Every structure is written in C-alpha cells, then in structure tokens.
Amino acid sequence: MQGDFGLLLCSRQWQQQYCSIPGRWRPPRPAPRERIPTGVTPRPGLRCLYYQSDKQQSSPPTPHSIRKVHPLFSHCVLQFGKMPALHRDLLLEVSLGYISCSLHQSLAPMLWYFSLQILGLTGYEIFAAAYISPLILNITPIWNLVNNKYVLALLRLISLDFQKVPQEKEEMKRTEEKNESDAQRSWIVSGAAFGSLQFLTHWIFGEVSLVSRWAVSGHPNTGPDPNPYGGVILIALALGVMLSFWPSIVNSVAFWLIGVASAIGIFYLRREGAFTAGTVLAIYTMSLWPHLISRLISSGDPGKALSMAMLVYVLEMLGTVWCTAYNFVPGGAITREQTIVVLGVVMHLIGLGLFYGRQSKSFSSETNNVTLFKHLAKYVKLLLWLLVGLGLLGLVHRFKLYQEKLLNQPAKKDISAMIWSYRFGYDNQGWPSLERSAELIEQTGADLITILESDASKPYLGNNDLTMWLGEKLGFYMDFGPSTKDHTWGTMILSRYPIVRSMHHLLPSPQGELAPAISMTVNISGNLMDFVVAHFGNEEDDLDRKLQAQYISNLLKEIPQPLVFLGYITSAPGSRDYIQIRKIGNVKDIDHTDPDRWCEYIMYRGLIRLGYARISHGGLSDTEVQLAKFRIPDDQNHYEDNDEIETDPTNVPEEIHFNPRFGSFMTGHNSEHIHHFHMNTPKYFLQHNKKEKLLI
C-alpha cells in the first residue's frame, strides 16, 4: 500500500464502502471541493472529507491506511454510524433540539441579568449575536470563511450531522430556481411566522408550570397548581404534535381562530378558565411546528427566512421586557403593561405564515416517500409518548414526596418570619442559586418566608418556577402572586402551616413599576394569624410610594387577627411612609432602635416579640435576610409584650435562640461572602422582670 490517507470525518455509509467493497474497483467521481481516495466510488449523496498524502494511490484502501484517531471517538462514530438511518436521524433531532432549547432558555437570562445588576450596558450584550447568527452567515465574507471543507467538517462533527448534504443542496437549488418569483414575500412571511411560533412556545410553554402561573389567584381557589396539573400541559403539548399529522385541520382558518381565542382567554381569564385556555393554546401551538418549519424550508431562501425568524423572536422578547420593565427603558410609557399587544402580534404573524406563506407537501399524502414518512412518524410518536410518560411519572413522584413533607409539621406557638429579596434565583455572579438558597432558608428555621423579586416565570428570566421548586424542596405550603401576566416582579410566600385564604394585590403605581402585595391568613396549630407582604416602588417614584403606604396601612388597619407585616418599602425609619404604616396601620416595628435600614422591615401586632436578626446575603442576592421570632399569646386581650433588648444568648432561653450556624452578635456590616449575623444583631427581647430573674 503506497497511499496514505487521513480521515477527517466519516459516516456510516463511508465506513461500509471504505472497508468492505466487494468485486472490481471503479474510478471515482469526486464531488465538488472534495478529495476522495482513488479507487473508491462513494454512494449517491455521500459527503466525506479527506486529505491525501503526496504518495500515489495504486490499490484499494484498507482500514490501516486511515490515520488513527482517539479510540473513544472512533468507537462513538462507528456505533453511531451502525444505527439504522431512521433511528439515527431521530436521535440526532432530539439531541440537537434539546441543545437548542437549552440555549434559548439560558441566553436571555444572561443578557438580562448583568444589565439588571448595573441598570446599564455590560458588554455581555454582544452574545445576542447568537440569536441572529443566520443573518451573520448571509454576509459574504463570513460565508466564504465558513463555507470551506475544514469548517464544515468541524460543524458536522459538533452537530453529529452525517446527512446527505450535497443531494439536499441540489434539490434546494432546483426548488429555488423554480420558485424565484415570489421568494422574497415568502421568506419574510414564513420567517416572521416561525419566529413568532418559536417565541410563543418559549414564552408560555418553556416550562409546564408556566400556564398555572398565568392563571394563579389567591387561596383557597388558586387555580390548578403546577404540580400535578403541569402534567395536563405536558399531555396537551404532545397532543398538539399528534394533531400536526392532520394538515387539513391545522391549516384551517377555524383552527387559527380557536388559537386566537385561547390566547385571549389565557390573558383575560383567571384560575380554571385561564388554565383551560392555556391547555387549548398548548395543543394549537405544538400542532403548528412541522407546518411552519415546512414553510420556512420551502420559502425560497431558508437562510434569509431563518434570519427573519430570529429577528422577530428577539423583537418579541424585547417587547415582553418593555411591558414589565417599562420604568427602566426608553419608551416605557408607551409599552407599559401592553403584553396583550405582544400576544396579538404573535398570533397575527402566525396566521400570516399559515395563510400567505408558501406551502409544502411534506405533511400530506402526496409526499414523495409516503412509506418512509409513515415509518418515521411511527417512531416519532413512540418516542414522544415515552418522554411524556417519563415526565408524568416524575411529576407524580414529586407530588407524593411533597404531600408527605406537608404532613410532618410540628405544633407550636413560637413562630419565625423571614423576608428576603431574591433577584429571581440568580446569585451576584449570575449563577443559579436554588440549592444554596434552599439550604439557607432551611438553616434559618423560619416558619413563614416571603421572597420578593421571585417571578422568574418569564422567558428572559429563565422560565423557572421558583415557588414550586422551593416549596417542594422544603415541604412548605405555597402562594405566588400576582400572576406572571400582571407585570410585576412577583412575590412568593412559603408557609410551614396551611394557608386558609389569601388575596393578591396590585398596589397603586401611577408613575413607576407595578408594586405587588399579598395578604393571607394562616392556621398555626389552631390559631389564625395574618401576614401581609408588600414590595413598594422605587425611591424616585414618590407619589407611588405615598399611595402604596396608604393602601397598605388601610389594609393592616382592617385586619382583626394577630398579624405580621413583611415589607420592602424603600424608605428610612421615621420617614413619611414608615410613619404612615406604623400609625395608621397600628403596627409596631420589630426593633425601632435599628436606624440602619432602608428597604426591608418587619412589623407586627397582637404578638409577643422574641428575637430579631439580620443575616448577610453572602453573594446569593444584593439584599440581606431579615428574620423575626414571635409568640402567639394565650389571651389576646391580656398579654404583655417584651420590651427589654438582650444581645447575650446565655441570658435567653435556649428554645428561642437563632441558629448558631450564622455566628454570634456582630457590630456593623459583614462584607465577607458568607451568611453571618450582622448590623448589631441578633437581638432578643425579654420582659423586664423576666430578665432580672434570668440574671439572678
């Protein structure tokens, strides 16, 4: 053997021909821009890349003539190549689809989060180019750089794409020449429709719990919970895929009107009505995917169409950002709370793509290879329902574990309440912080936790249901509100004890961002106790804060039971809003001697205060944790509150101690990236005569 060949990329078909070709060798017919070993005739459509040494080839190549590559890589390539083509293609599509969805879920939060940290440009915005990469590839110099055999080999290696590219390209070329007249109109319409479909799927169905968060309301009738009813959405999405095999239904005007009606319903309805509309919209959305993809490919210029799709996707994503973050962006006064407009644009663009885009026969009975299509459809359906079944089993398993945790809550009269601003479940470096947050919350021992800035059920925040995850992890009852379509940053409440009733509030916000609040009644070992949670607007919006303080103070004043107020009121102690809440709301500050507060406050009425602590955020957020302990008095009409402050835990009964894991009393601010008591806490509260007895 005189020839020496190096294998750059090899498919299953090439392995078969290269190593075991019986009979007489025939001269090759090289494909354009390819180097094929002498004496080997590739099968039609085969695309393999080789480089050849200066030595002349005089005999058929053998496996020994291939330069060695890493054994693990060779094994993976060979095993992948040995799979039946249909199975391999299906596995390839599932793998690449998963990677694509993962990138879509993670890229937007990264771009959003670091800009949020400084309320300005950070440089990470350059990664938005990934969204418009098809458009970049249409630039001639970049296309010339990418369109060479080595780069193409690398791209195929990354994507496991060993498909018959030349044959497909020739077919595409003939199609383009045949339909050049209306190509421009078609790629614009088809691209805009596909981008809208992609965004709608990511926006509302990027996680099975999202529809529940659009439909949620207060207790006792909150609407269908994410678990187990997220399984209904999962089934609906699968049914939509099944329905896509009936193009006469999917491509009808009547079916599009059903989709439009369901989109209107999920926005304007609440509870079961919104959830039902969301379920119908899930079926409609998934049924469109094969048809709009087909129109995209058949548009005459798929590259331009895909560029248009990603441009529309980005614009619609920015539209949802502008609807909620209107107080921080240019033109926000126009886009304020206009989510229904974005939803309307999405549905209309989808309709244009269906009825004005170039149609393909890929999903009809006139398909060129009906047998292959039916065979592929069979495997797609089997794999689909296998994945759905696994998802449902996972939801059922999680639901059972969660219910078991709820049944193991101790009965007691001493309770602790915690407030924390969460920044959507990302730490100060932009990494997800759910596990570490759950550990921190568990270590505090809090019985009721309010977490502000916790609505991550938005595509640019990761489509994460933080409430469901933390509630199931810790075994707490949950309340989330207002709904994610109400244009707030969200509030969650986790309670160790059953929630009897709750109400979600949108506080007056004529100038700035919408401020959320939740009022609820909790059954703590047979005692009814109220909690009110509020997140006020920004310091700059003075009128908003004034009206919000009045609203909350009037709400507090009307509550007859013992209550705790956990508020983020962006005002200093002694300020107008602080006095309004204390005086008119008839509540006491947990520690009126603490002047170094600005946002978070804990106030109460009808309870005996036991302790107060401030715990540094340790890099998990930009805001500390505040924690307070109370005792429910036996007689609401005859009890005495604790008025003496004690900082030495040895002078305090051990059962009311805070967790020593956070250290001991600390003066001033803790700047280390650990969770530690700071700002002159922890403090304990005793009655004067009881303190004297303890000292004796």
C-alpha positions in Angstrom: 0.0 0.0 0.0 1.6 3.2 -1.2 -1.1 5.7 -0.5 -1.6 7.4 2.9 -5.0 8.9 3.7 -6.1 10.9 6.8 -9.7 10.6 7.7 -11.3 13.9 8.8 -14.9 12.9 9.0 -16.6 9.6 8.2 -20.3 8.5 8.1 -21.7 5.0 8.4 -22.1 4.7 4.7 -18.5 5.6 4.0 -17.3 3.1 6.6 -19.2 0.4 4.8 -17.8 1.3 1.4 -14.3 2.1 2.5 -13.6 -1.1 4.4 -15.7 -3.8 2.6 -16.3 -3.1 -1.1 -16.6 -6.4 -3.0 -15.7 -7.0 -6.6 -14.0 -4.8 -9.0 -12.8 -1.2 -8.1 -14.1 1.5 -10.4 -12.7 5.0 -10.9 -14.2 7.6 -8.5 -16.4 10.5 -9.4 -15.3 13.2 -6.9 -17.9 15.6 -5.6 -17.1 19.3 -5.9 -14.5 20.6 -3.5 -13.8 17.1 -2.0 -10.9 14.8 -2.1 -12.0 11.1 -2.5 -9.5 8.2 -2.2 -8.6 6.7 -5.6 -10.4 3.6 -6.4 -13.5 4.2 -4.2 -16.9 5.3 -5.6 -19.0 7.0 -2.9 -22.7 6.3 -2.8 -25.0 9.0 -4.1 -25.2 12.0 -1.8 -22.3 10.8 0.4 -20.2 13.7 1.7 -16.9 12.8 3.4 -13.8 14.9 3.8 -10.3 13.6 3.3 -6.8 14.8 2.9 -4.3 12.8 0.8 -0.5 12.5 1.0 1.8 13.1 -1.9 2.1 9.3 -2.5 0.1 7.9 -5.3 -2.8 5.5 -4.7 -2.3 2.3 -6.6 -4.6 -0.2 -4.8 -7.9 -0.1 -2.9 -7.5 1.5 0.5 -7.7 -0.6 3.7 -8.6 0.4 7.3 -4.9 0.5 8.0 -4.4 3.4 5.6 -6.6 5.6 7.7 -4.7 7.6 10.3 -5.6 6.7 13.8 -7.9 8.9 15.8 -8.8 8.7 19.5 -10.2 5.2 20.2 -13.2 6.6 22.1 -14.1 9.0 19.3 -13.7 6.2 16.7 -16.0 3.9 18.8 -18.6 6.6 19.2 -18.6 7.4 15.5 -18.7 3.8 14.4 -21.5 2.9 16.8 -23.5 6.0 15.8 -22.9 5.1 12.1 -24.1 1.5 12.6 -27.5 2.7 13.8 -30.4 2.4 11.3 -30.6 5.7 9.4 -34.1 6.4 10.7 -33.2 5.8 14.3 -30.0 7.9 13.9 -31.9 10.8 12.4 -34.5 10.7 15.2 -31.8 10.6 17.9 -30.0 13.4 16.2 -33.1 15.7 16.0 -33.9 15.0 19.7 -30.3 15.8 20.8 -30.0 18.9 18.8 -33.5 20.0 19.8 -32.5 19.7 23.4 -29.3 21.7 22.9 -31.2 24.4 21.1 -33.9 24.7 23.7 -31.2 24.8 26.5 -29.5 27.7 24.7 -32.8 29.6 24.3 -33.6 29.1 27.9 -30.2 30.3 29.2 -29.1 33.0 26.8 -31.8 35.6 27.5 -31.3 35.4 31.4 -27.6 36.0 30.9 -28.2 39.0 28.7 -30.8 40.4 31.1 -29.3 39.7 34.4 -26.0 41.6 34.2 -27.7 44.6 32.7 -30.1 44.5 35.6 -27.2 44.5 38.1 -25.9 47.9 37.0 -29.0 49.1 35.1 -26.8 49.7 32.1 -24.8 48.0 29.3 -22.2 45.4 30.5 -20.7 44.1 27.3 -22.5 40.7 27.5 -25.0 42.1 25.0 -22.6 41.0 22.3 -23.7 37.4 22.8 -27.1 38.4 21.4 -25.4 37.9 18.1 -26.1 34.2 18.7 -29.8 34.9 18.0 -29.1 36.4 14.6 -26.3 34.0 13.6 -28.2 33.0 10.4 -28.2 36.7 9.4 -24.5 36.9 10.1 -23.9 33.9 7.8 -25.5 35.8 5.0 -22.7 38.3 5.0 -20.5 37.3 2.1 -17.0 37.5 3.8 -18.3 35.5 6.7 -20.0 33.0 4.5 -16.8 32.5 2.5 -14.9 31.9 5.7 -17.3 29.3 6.9 -18.0 27.6 3.6 -14.9 25.5 3.3 -14.4 21.8 3.9 -12.5 22.1 7.1 -15.0 24.4 8.9 -17.9 22.3 7.5 -16.2 19.2 8.8 -15.9 20.8 12.3 -19.5 21.9 12.2 -20.7 18.4 11.3 -18.5 16.9 13.9 -20.1 19.2 16.6 -23.6 18.5 15.4 -23.2 14.8 14.6 -24.6 15.7 11.2 -23.6 12.9 8.8 -26.5 13.6 6.4 -26.6 13.7 2.6 -25.9 17.4 2.2 -25.0 17.6 -1.5 -28.2 15.9 -2.6 -30.3 18.1 -0.4 -28.5 21.2 -1.6 -29.1 20.2 -5.2 -32.8 19.7 -4.5 -33.0 23.0 -2.7 -31.2 24.7 -5.6 -33.7 23.4 -8.1 -36.6 24.5 -5.9 -35.1 28.0 -5.6 -34.8 28.3 -9.4 -38.4 27.1 -9.9 -40.0 29.5 -7.4 -37.8 32.6 -7.6 -40.7 34.9 -8.5 -42.4 35.1 -5.1 -39.4 34.1 -3.0 -38.9 37.4 -1.2 -42.5 37.7 0.0 -42.5 34.1 1.1 -39.3 34.2 3.2 -40.3 37.3 5.0 -43.8 36.0 5.9 -42.6 32.4 6.7 -39.7 33.7 8.8 -41.8 36.1 10.8 -44.4 33.3 11.5 -41.8 30.8 12.5 -40.0 33.3 14.8 -43.4 34.1 16.5 -44.2 30.5 16.9 -40.7 29.9 18.5 -41.3 32.8 20.9 -44.8 31.8 21.8 -43.6 28.3 22.7 -40.7 29.6 24.8 -42.8 32.4 26.4 -45.8 30.3 27.7 -44.7 26.7 27.4 -41.0 26.8 28.1 -41.9 25.0 31.4 -45.0 23.1 32.2 -45.8 25.2 35.2 -46.0 28.5 33.4 -49.7 28.2 32.4 -50.5 27.8 36.1 -48.5 30.9 36.9 -50.5 32.8 34.3 -53.8 31.6 35.8 -53.0 31.8 39.5 -55.1 33.6 42.1 -55.4 33.7 45.8 -56.4 30.9 48.2 -58.5 28.8 48.7 -59.2 28.7 44.9 -55.8 29.4 43.4 -56.5 27.6 40.1 -54.7 24.4 39.0 -51.4 24.0 40.8 -48.2 23.5 38.7 -47.9 20.0 40.1 -49.7 17.8 39.3 -51.6 19.9 36.7 -48.4 20.7 34.8 -48.9 17.1 33.5 -52.1 18.3 31.7 -50.0 20.8 29.8 -47.4 18.2 29.0 -50.1 15.9 27.6 -51.6 18.9 25.7 -48.3 19.7 24.1 -47.9 16.0 23.0 -51.5 16.0 21.6 -50.6 19.1 19.6 -47.7 17.1 18.0 -50.1 14.3 17.2 -52.6 16.8 15.7 -49.9 18.1 13.3 -50.3 15.0 11.2 -53.8 16.3 10.1 -52.8 19.3 7.9 -56.5 19.9 6.9 -57.3 20.8 10.5 -54.1 22.7 11.3 -54.2 24.9 8.2 -57.8 25.9 8.5 -59.0 29.4 9.4 -61.3 28.0 12.1 -58.5 26.3 13.9 -56.4 29.5 13.8 -59.4 31.4 15.4 -59.5 28.8 18.1 -55.8 29.5 18.8 -56.5 33.3 18.9 -59.4 32.8 21.3 -57.3 30.6 23.6 -54.6 33.3 23.6 -57.2 35.9 24.6 -58.6 33.6 27.3 -55.3 32.9 29.0 -54.6 36.6 29.3 -58.1 37.8 30.5 -59.4 34.9 32.4 -58.3 33.6 35.9 -58.0 30.3 37.6 -59.6 27.3 35.7 -60.7 29.5 32.8 -57.2 30.7 32.1 -55.8 27.2 32.6 -58.3 25.7 30.1 -57.4 28.4 27.6 -53.7 27.7 28.1 -54.3 24.0 27.6 -56.0 24.6 24.2 -53.3 27.1 23.3 -50.7 24.4 24.1 -52.3 22.0 21.6 -52.6 24.7 19.0 -49.0 25.8 19.4 -47.4 22.4 19.0 -49.6 21.4 16.1 -48.1 24.3 14.1 -44.4 23.4 14.4 -44.0 20.9 11.5 -46.1 23.1 9.2 -44.3 26.4 9.8 -40.9 24.6 9.6 -42.0 23.2 6.3 -43.0 26.7 5.1 -39.7 28.1 6.3 -37.7 25.5 4.3 -39.9 26.0 1.2 -39.8 29.7 1.4 -37.3 30.0 -1.4 -34.4 31.3 0.8 -34.3 29.4 4.1 -31.2 31.3 5.2 -33.0 34.7 5.0 -36.2 33.2 6.4 -34.4 31.9 9.5 -32.7 35.3 9.9 -36.1 37.0 9.8 -37.4 34.4 12.3 -34.7 35.1 14.8 -35.0 38.9 14.4 -38.8 38.7 15.1 -38.1 36.4 18.0 -35.7 38.9 19.6 -38.1 41.8 19.0 -40.9 40.0 20.6 -38.7 39.0 23.5 -37.8 42.7 24.0 -41.4 43.5 23.8 -42.2 41.5 26.9 -39.3 43.1 28.7 -40.5 46.5 27.8 -44.0 45.7 29.1 -42.8 44.9 32.6 -39.5 46.8 32.9 -41.1 50.0 31.4 -39.8 52.1 34.2 -36.2 51.5 33.2 -36.2 51.5 29.4 -36.7 54.2 26.8 -40.3 54.5 25.5 -41.6 52.6 28.5 -44.6 54.9 29.0 -45.9 53.6 25.6 -45.3 49.9 26.2 -46.4 49.8 29.9 -48.5 46.7 30.6 -49.0 46.0 26.9 -48.5 42.3 27.0 -51.8 41.7 25.2 -50.4 43.7 22.2 -47.3 41.4 22.0 -49.6 38.4 22.2 -51.8 39.8 19.4 -48.8 40.5 17.2 -47.6 36.9 17.7 -50.9 35.3 16.8 -51.4 37.5 13.7 -47.9 36.8 12.4 -48.5 33.1 12.8 -51.8 33.5 10.9 -50.0 35.3 8.1 -47.4 32.5 7.9 -50.2 29.9 7.7 -52.3 31.5 5.0 -49.8 33.5 3.0 -46.6 31.5 3.3 -45.5 29.1 0.7 -47.0 25.7 1.5 -45.1 22.4 1.2 -46.4 18.9 0.6 -44.1 17.4 3.3 -47.0 16.6 5.6 -49.6 15.5 3.1 -50.5 12.2 1.4 -48.6 13.5 -1.7 -45.2 13.2 0.0 -42.7 11.6 -2.4 -41.8 8.8 0.0 -45.0 8.0 1.8 -43.7 4.8 3.3 -40.7 6.4 4.8 -42.8 9.2 6.1 -45.2 6.8 7.9 -42.3 4.8 9.3 -40.7 8.0 10.6 -44.0 9.2 12.1 -44.4 5.9 13.9 -41.0 6.3 15.7 -41.7 10.0 16.4 -45.0 9.2 18.1 -43.4 6.3 20.1 -40.6 8.4 21.3 -42.9 11.3 22.1 -45.2 9.3 24.4 -42.2 7.6 26.0 -40.9 11.1 27.0 -44.3 12.2 28.1 -44.8 9.1 30.2 -41.4 9.7 31.9 -42.4 13.3 32.6 -45.7 12.3 34.1 -44.0 9.7 36.3 -41.6 12.4 37.5 -44.4 14.8 38.4 -46.4 12.1 40.3 -43.3 11.1 42.2 -42.5 14.7 43.2 -46.1 15.3 44.2 -46.2 12.2 46.5 -42.9 13.3 48.2 -44.3 16.8 48.6 -47.5 15.6 50.2 -45.6 13.5 52.7 -43.5 16.5 53.8 -46.6 18.6 54.4 -48.0 16.1 56.9 -45.0 16.3 59.2 -45.2 19.8 60.6 -44.9 20.3 64.4 -47.5 22.1 66.5 -46.1 25.1 68.3 -46.9 28.7 69.4 -43.5 30.2 68.7 -43.1 31.2 65.1 -40.5 32.9 63.0 -41.0 35.0 59.9 -38.4 35.9 57.2 -38.2 38.4 54.4 -35.6 38.4 51.5 -35.3 40.0 48.1 -34.2 37.2 45.9 -33.2 38.6 42.5 -35.0 35.8 40.6 -32.9 32.9 41.8 -29.5 34.0 40.5 -26.6 35.0 42.7 -24.4 38.1 42.2 -22.3 36.3 39.6 -25.3 35.2 37.6 -25.3 31.6 38.6 -28.5 29.8 39.6 -28.8 29.8 43.4 -31.7 27.5 44.1 -29.9 24.8 46.0 -27.9 27.2 48.1 -31.0 29.3 48.8 -32.9 26.3 50.0 -30.1 25.4 52.3 -30.0 29.0 53.7 -33.8 29.1 54.3 -33.7 25.7 56.0 -30.9 26.8 58.3 -32.9 29.9 59.4 -35.7 27.7 60.7 -38.3 30.2 59.5 -41.9 29.1 59.6 -43.1 31.7 57.1 -40.9 33.1 54.3 -41.6 35.8 51.9 -39.3 36.1 48.9 -39.6 39.2 46.8 -38.5 39.6 43.1 -39.3 35.9 42.7 -41.3 35.8 39.4 -38.8 34.1 37.1 -41.7 32.7 35.0 -40.7 34.9 32.2 -38.5 33.9 29.2 -35.8 36.5 29.9 -35.6 35.3 33.5 -35.2 31.6 32.6 -38.9 30.4 32.9 -38.2 29.0 36.3 -40.9 28.3 38.8 -39.0 29.2 41.9 -42.1 28.9 44.2 -42.8 25.3 43.1 -39.2 24.3 43.4 -38.5 25.7 46.8 -41.9 24.7 48.2 -41.4 21.1 47.2 -37.8 21.1 48.3 -38.6 22.4 51.8 -42.0 20.9 52.2 -43.9 24.2 52.6 -47.3 25.4 51.6 -47.0 27.9 48.7 -48.6 31.1 47.5 -47.4 33.0 44.4 -48.7 36.2 43.1 -49.8 38.3 41.4 -49.8 36.2 38.3 -46.9 36.5 35.9 -49.1 38.3 33.3 -49.7 41.1 35.8 -46.4 42.9 35.0 -44.8 42.8 38.5 -41.6 41.2 39.6 -43.5 38.8 41.8 -43.9 37.7 45.4 -43.8 34.2 46.9 -44.8 33.1 50.3 -43.8 29.7 51.8 -45.6 28.7 54.9 -44.9 25.7 57.2 -48.6 25.8 58.1 -51.8 25.6 56.0 -52.9 28.7 54.2 -56.6 29.4 54.9 -57.1 32.3 52.5 -55.1 34.8 50.6 -55.6 37.8 48.3 -53.2 39.2 45.7 -53.0 43.0 45.3 -51.6 45.4 42.7 -50.7 48.5 44.7 -51.3 52.0 43.2 -48.4 52.7 40.8 -49.3 55.7 38.6 -45.7 56.6 37.8 -43.4 53.7 38.3 -43.3 49.9 38.1 -46.3 47.9 39.4 -45.9 47.0 43.1 -47.3 43.6 44.3 -48.7 42.6 47.7 -50.2 39.5 49.3 -52.4 39.3 52.4 -53.1 35.9 53.8 -54.4 34.0 56.9 -52.5 31.0 58.1 -53.7 28.3 60.6 -50.8 27.9 63.0 -51.6 25.0 65.3 -55.3 26.1 65.5 -54.5 29.8 65.8 -55.4 32.0 62.9 -52.7 34.6 62.1 -52.4 37.1 59.3 -49.4 38.1 57.2 -49.2 41.0 54.8 -46.3 41.2 52.3 -45.6 44.2 50.1 -42.9 45.3 47.6 -43.1 49.1 47.2 -41.9 51.0 44.1 -38.6 52.8 43.6 -37.3 55.7 45.7 -37.6 58.1 42.7 -41.4 57.5 42.4 -42.5 59.5 45.4 -46.2 59.6 44.6 -46.3 55.8 44.1 -44.7 55.2 47.5 -47.1 57.6 49.2 -50.2 55.9 47.7 -48.8 52.4 48.4 -48.1 53.2 52.0 -51.7 54.5 52.4 -53.1 51.4 50.7 -51.1 49.0 53.0 -51.8 50.9 56.2 -55.6 50.8 55.4 -55.3 47.1 54.7 -53.4 46.5 58.0 -55.9 48.5 60.0 -58.8 46.3 58.9 -57.3 43.0 60.0 -58.6 41.8 63.4 -56.3 38.9 64.0 -52.6 38.9 65.1 -50.5 39.9 62.2 -47.0 40.3 60.8 -46.1 42.8 58.1 -43.1 42.0 55.9 -42.4 44.9 53.7 -39.9 46.3 51.2 -40.8 49.9 51.5 -37.7 51.8 50.2 -37.9 54.4 53.0 -35.8 55.1 56.0 -37.1 54.7 59.6 -39.0 57.7 60.7 -39.9 58.7 57.1 -43.3 59.6 55.9 -44.2 56.1 54.6 -42.7 54.4 57.6 -44.9 56.6 60.0 -48.0 56.1 57.8 -47.7 52.3 58.1 -46.9 52.3 61.8 -49.5 54.8 62.9 -52.4 54.3 60.6 -51.8 50.5 60.2 -51.5 50.2 64.0 -48.4 48.0 64.0 -45.1 48.0 65.9 -41.6 47.8 64.5 -39.7 44.7 65.5 -36.8 46.9 66.5 -37.5 50.7 66.4 -33.9 51.3 67.7 -32.4 50.0 64.5 -31.8 53.1 62.3 -29.7 51.4 59.6 -32.5 50.1 57.4 -33.8 51.2 54.1 -35.8 48.5 52.3 -36.8 45.6 54.4 -39.0 45.9 57.5 -40.8 43.6 59.9 -43.7 44.9 61.9 -46.4 43.2 64.0 -49.5 43.4 66.1 -51.1 41.1 68.7 -47.9 39.1 69.2 -45.0 38.9 71.7 -41.7 39.6 70.0 -38.9 37.2 70.9 -36.0 37.9 68.6 -34.7 39.8 65.6 -31.7 39.0 63.3 -30.2 40.3 60.1 -28.1 37.8 58.1 -25.7 38.9 55.3 -26.6 37.7 51.8 -23.3 36.0 51.2 -23.4 36.8 47.5 -26.7 35.0 46.9 -28.5 38.3 46.3 -28.0 42.0 46.8 -30.2 42.1 49.9 -29.8 40.7 53.3 -32.1 38.3 55.1 -34.2 39.6 58.0 -35.7 37.3 60.5 -38.0 37.8 63.5 -39.4 35.4 66.2 -42.8 35.8 67.8 -45.0 34.0 70.4 -48.8 33.8 70.0 -50.3 34.9 73.3 -52.8 32.6 75.0 -55.2 35.5 75.6 -55.3 38.3 73.0 -56.9 40.7 75.5 -54.4 40.2 78.3 -50.8 39.9 77.4 -47.6 41.9 77.8 -45.0 42.4 75.1 -41.3 42.1 75.7 -39.6 45.5 76.0 -36.0 44.7 77.0 -33.3 44.1 74.4 -30.7 41.4 75.2 -27.7 40.5 72.9 -26.1 37.8 75.1 -27.7 34.5 74.2 -26.7 33.0 77.5 -29.3 35.3 79.2 -32.1 34.0 76.9 -34.0 30.7 77.0 -32.3 28.3 74.6 -35.6 27.4 72.7 -35.7 30.9 71.2 -32.1 31.1 70.1 -31.3 31.7 66.5 -29.3 29.1 64.7 -25.6 29.5 65.8 -24.6 28.4 62.3 -24.7 32.1 61.4 -22.2 33.1 64.1 -22.7 35.4 67.0 -23.6 39.0 67.6 -21.8 41.3 65.1 -21.5 45.1 65.1 -21.6 46.7 61.6 -21.8 45.2 58.2 -20.5 41.8 57.2 -18.7 42.1 53.9 -17.5 38.6 53.6 -19.2 36.2 51.2 -20.7 34.1 54.0 -24.0 34.1 55.7 -23.4 35.8 59.1 -25.3 37.8 61.6 -24.5 41.5 61.2 -25.8 45.0 61.8 -25.8 44.7 65.6 -27.8 41.5 65.6 -29.1 39.0 66.7 -31.2 40.7 69.4 -33.5 39.0 71.8 -36.5 40.6 73.7 -37.5 39.9 77.3 -39.8 41.4 79.8 -38.0 43.5 82.4 -38.9 41.3 85.4 -38.1 38.1 83.5 -34.7 39.5 82.5 -33.9 40.2 86.2 -34.8 36.6 87.1 -32.6 35.2 84.4 -29.7 37.4 85.5 -30.1 36.1 89.1 
